[in-house]
Amino acid sequence: MAVKVYVVDDSAVVRQALQHMLSGHPDIELIGSAPNPLIAMPAIQKNRPDVLLLDIEMPGMDGLTFLRQIMAGTPIPTVICSTLSTEGSKVALDALAAGAVAVLAKPKLGLKQFLDDSRREMIQTLKDAARAKPRQHASHHGSTAAARAAVSRPAAGTSVHTFAVNKPVVIGSSTGGTQALEAVLMELPSDAPGIAITQHMPEKFTAMYAQRLDGICAMNVREARDGDRLVRGVVLIAPGGRHMQLRKAAGQYFVNVIDGPPVNRHKPSVDVLFRSASECAGSDILGIIMTGMGDDGARGMKQLHDGGARTIAQNEETCVVFGMPKEAIKLQAVDDILPLDHIARAILQFDSRA
């Protein structure tokens, strides 16, 4: 059955171009469009779309406010398509934090050519989004988290239990992962084991995403740089457009940030991280696969599991998209299947083992 799409964009040129782009595709049905959220709201209440394609900067009500309203009521899978997202802007990350399934950037110039060139990517994104199960999203508790992080985070330059054994954690996620990772990391104390994360995210987004998490988590979160040491109290996020590998030297863990072709259509790839972790850490590591489309990370998790590592998959009920965890479970690569709100506890339990 065709995916029903509704477009909200204040540009008549964009709406017309999208109509031209989507109308001829057998898997997509464009059921309507509107120049702003105030006109769109009654239309989508009357005929609910499978996916909302939403601009951010619009008169009357901006797309972000509209998105938050939708996610607080009856959530609709939403893809943001906006010029504001081109440089990995804060607004695009706000949209992901508010519950958007994906963000597509559109240029300010050469729009028609861009839409023609990116037709395949957009249609695939819309089809993927239709399978997502966005969660109801109340207004955020960021200020409380920031206050808690400010209290529990050690002062700059303070050693964070570096004498303790660091049994690292590797996490892979994709669609829905920006919110899921935030939920997990906010529950961890400042001396939790070092965590290396591959989240499918475009170039330029990851540094800002890490900065956002660093502001609300007790752990120190940053975009990984080649040669960074993974120690207790630190979270390293693979940069968009680069792969990240774990390596061990003189009893310490480090990351390599490398270029190379996409793996499973992704760069960074979860499989690249998981396989390297298996090779250097063996059974001393915890691997976690979370919400996401596709199968990236499943075979890497199998390698972790078969090498004696402990492995966890997020359960279907709490995933926005139960793709990556499902594929890992199919391969019998998973020790435990847990809801999102149990994952932080599982990390701490793993860390407490001798």
C-alpha positions, 0 to 999 in steps of 0.5 A, spaced: 500 500 500 502 506 498 505 511 503 500 517 504 504 523 505 502 530 507 507 536 505 507 543 510 512 548 506 511 555 505 514 555 499 509 554 493 515 552 488 517 547 493 510 544 494 509 544 486 516 541 486 515 535 491 508 534 488 512 533 481 517 529 484 512 524 489 506 524 484 509 519 479 511 514 484 507 507 485 509 507 493 507 514 495 501 518 495 501 525 496 494 526 499 495 534 500 499 540 502 499 546 506 503 553 506 503 553 514 501 549 520 495 553 521 492 550 515 495 543 515 492 541 522 485 541 520 487 537 514 491 532 517 486 531 523 481 529 517 485 525 513 491 522 517 497 521 513 502 516 514 508 521 514 508 528 514 514 532 510 515 538 514 519 545 513 521 549 519 521 556 517 514 558 516 510 564 518 504 563 523 507 557 526 514 555 525 515 547 524 518 546 530 512 548 534 508 544 530 512 538 531 512 538 538 504 539 538 503 533 534 508 529 538 505 531 544 498 528 542 497 523 537 504 522 533 505 522 526 512 520 523 515 526 521 521 528 516 524 535 516 526 538 510 529 545 511 534 549 509 536 550 516 538 543 517 544 544 511 549 546 516 547 541 521 544 547 525 541 547 532 534 547 529 535 540 526 537 537 532 531 540 536 527 537 531 530 530 532 530 531 539 522 533 539 521 526 535 522 527 528 524 521 524 529 524 519 532 530 517 533 532 509 537 538 508 535 542 502 539 548 499 537 555 498 539 555 491 538 550 485 532 547 489 529 544 482 535 540 481 536 538 488 530 535 488 531 531 482 537 529 484 535 526 491 528 523 489 531 516 490 533 518 497 527 522 499 522 516 497 526 511 501 526 516 507 519 517 506 518 509 506 522 508 512 519 513 516 512 510 515 514 504 518 516 508 524 513 508 531 514 515 534 513 516 541 508 521 545 513 526 546 512 531 552 515 537 553 523 536 555 526 536 562 532 538 559 533 544 565 532 539 570 537 534 567 542 540 566 542 542 573 543 534 575 549 534 571 552 540 573 551 537 580 554 530 579 559 532 573 566 533 576 570 539 576 574 540 569 581 537 570 578 532 576 580 525 575 574 520 574 575 514 577 581 512 572 584 507 577 578 503 576 577 497 571 574 500 564 570 495 561 568 499 555 561 499 552 559 500 545 552 502 542 549 502 535 543 506 533 539 509 527 532 512 526 530 514 533 536 513 536 538 521 538 532 520 543 534 513 545 541 515 546 539 521 550 534 517 555 540 512 556 546 517 557 542 521 562 541 516 567 548 514 567 553 517 573 559 521 571 564 515 573 560 510 568 564 506 564 567 509 557 562 508 551 563 509 544 557 510 540 555 510 532 549 513 531 547 514 523 547 521 523 550 526 517 556 530 517 556 536 521 551 534 526 555 529 530 559 535 533 553 539 535 549 533 538 555 531 542 555 538 545 547 538 546 548 531 550 554 534 554 550 539 557 545 535 559 549 528 562 553 527 568 558 524 563 563 528 558 560 527 551 564 529 545 565 527 538 570 522 537 577 525 534 582 520 532 587 517 537 582 519 543 582 515 549 576 511 551 576 512 559 571 512 565 566 518 565 567 519 557 562 518 551 565 518 544 560 519 538 563 517 531 563 523 527 558 523 521 562 521 514 567 517 518 568 510 521 570 509 528 574 503 530 576 501 537 583 499 539 587 497 545 594 499 547 598 498 553 591 496 557 588 502 555 582 503 549 583 508 544 579 510 538 581 510 530 577 515 526 578 513 519 575 514 512 573 509 507 567 507 503 560 506 506 559 499 510 551 497 509 550 504 506 552 507 512 558 512 514 559 511 520 557 504 520 555 500 527 558 494 524 565 497 523 565 499 531 562 492 533 567 488 529 573 492 532 571 492 539 570 484 538 577 484 536 580 488 541 576 487 547 573 480 547 569 478 553 571 485 556 566 489 553 558 490 552 555 491 546 548 494 545 544 495 539 538 500 539 532 503 535 534 503 527 532 501 520 536 496 516 541 491 519 547 495 520 550 492 526 547 485 526 553 481 524 558 485 528 554 484 534 554 476 532 562 477 532 561 480 539 557 475 542 561 469 539 567 472 542 564 472 549 562 479 549 555 481 553 550 483 548 543 487 549 538 489 544 533 494 545 526 491 545 520 492 539 515 496 544 520 501 545 524 502 539 521 507 534 524 502 528 525 495 530 530 494 524 537 493 527 535 490 533 530 485 530 536 483 525 541 482 531 536 477 534 535 473 528 542 472 528 542 469 535 547 475 537 543 477 543 544 475 550 538 480 553 532 484 550 531 490 554 526 496 554 529 502 553 529 504 560 532 498 563 539 499 558 542 504 563 541 499 569 544 494 565 550 498 563 552 499 571 550 492 572 555 489 567 560 494 570 560 492 577 561 485 575 568 482 577 
